[in-house]
Amino acid sequence: MILTVVNRIGRSILVILLVTVAVVALLGLAPGSVAQVILGENATPEAVAAMNAELGLDAPFWSQYLTWLGNAVRGDLGTSPLTGQSVSEAIAERLPVTLQLAVMGLTIALIVAIGMGIASASRPGSALDRTINAVSAVFLSVPAFIAGPILIYFFAIKLQIFPVMGWSRISEGLGENLRTALLPAIAIALTEIAAFHRLLRTDLLGTLREDFVAAARAKGLSARYVMFRHALRPSSFSLITLAGINLGRLIGGTVIVETLFGLPGLGQLVASSITSRDVIMVQGIVVFIAVVYVCINTLVDLGYQVIDPRVGKVATA
């Protein structure tokens, strides 16, 4: 067991290192540099070279990376040469926005998908099942960059229920905060609803054919009791796995939604930092997201034992 945990941690560290190297290498292929952004388009090559030397950007790639890595291990993710703000402060400032969007989107998706999955599996092949499957297919074919403008047009511009863009923090009032967060969260949730529904429906249909479910029905238990007490829990393994993985992905994948709705989250910060060639900021945020992703996957694995204690016994054996 201990060896398994050590191997998992080792692989996770290797993944994080490879991700950071890939980010720096890809940004290095892009034209321009942060020095040119700071000095402007009319800066002379001499001035750009002097600025690069001042920022330490004239050193070889491996030297810059090793210096950054040594600082990161000690908890210092660096300071943006463009804004002068430390990466840790920028993450702490913008993370609540991205985290709230990801959690709200995932929660909405799970609630709707579980209801749709139970309804579909309860009457497979019925008109209700076909209708729900059709709605799920529509959600699956509408990515966030399409759903966002549609939601903005109908609910913000036409009906004027929600603001077109902008963000209100919870400290400014929970009601106003939810008004600014709900549309982006729905845009994130639509595709997730389709994926969760299809997965849960398939697993429920398989579980409902098991012998222990037939035995529960033979005892005269109601269909609702059998569904919620005997079928739903063992059918949620794959759903929890996918939800955990998607939460980590959503934390780092809200770039389009945050840009569309003008939200001050990590996604928008990454997008603007890439445009301005702020390698230090991008690298620090990517490392943070990678660490969060790895931690969430580990918690998902531990969550299996909460859902079904037999998993822990098998792993121990």
Buried (B, 14 or more C-beta within 10 A) or exposed (E): EEEEEEEBEEEBEEEBBEBBBEBBEEBEEEEEBBBBBBBEEEBEEEBBBBBBEEBEBBBEEEEBBEEBBEBBEEEBBBBBBBBEEBBBEBBEBBBBBBBBBBBBBBEBBBEBBBBBBBBBBBEEEEEBBEEBBEBBEEBBEBEBEEBBEEBBEEBBEEEEEBBBBEBBEEEEEEEBBBBBBBBBBBBBBBBBBBBBBBBBBBBBBEBBEBEEBEEBBEEEBEEEBBBEEBBBEBBBBEBBBBBBBBBBBBBBBBBBBBBBBBBBBBBBBBBBBBEBBBBBBBBBBBBBBBBBBBEBBBEBEEBBBEEBEEBEEEEEE
